[in-house]
Amino acid sequence: MTENRKSAIAAAIIIIGFGIVAFLMPRIMLAVGDYSTAAAGVIAVCFVAAFFLVFWLRARVQKKRD
């Protein structure tokens, strides 16, 4: 029961963190886009990849524990 609660709290924190960054992403993209449109695209791709990477790494850690 405690493990499920810890996992749910960790997932909620991760999703909230990514939600805040996603909310700020248009401003970030516009600021970086003034410098380079390619760099803005790279940042967008890295953001999406990081979302999946965090959950993939978390699943690996959970699998090693069990």
Secondary structure, DSSP 8 states (H G I E B T S, - for coil): -HHHHHHHHHHHHHHHHHHHHHHHHHHHHHHHHHH-HHHHHHHHHHHHHHHHHHHHHHHHHHHHH-
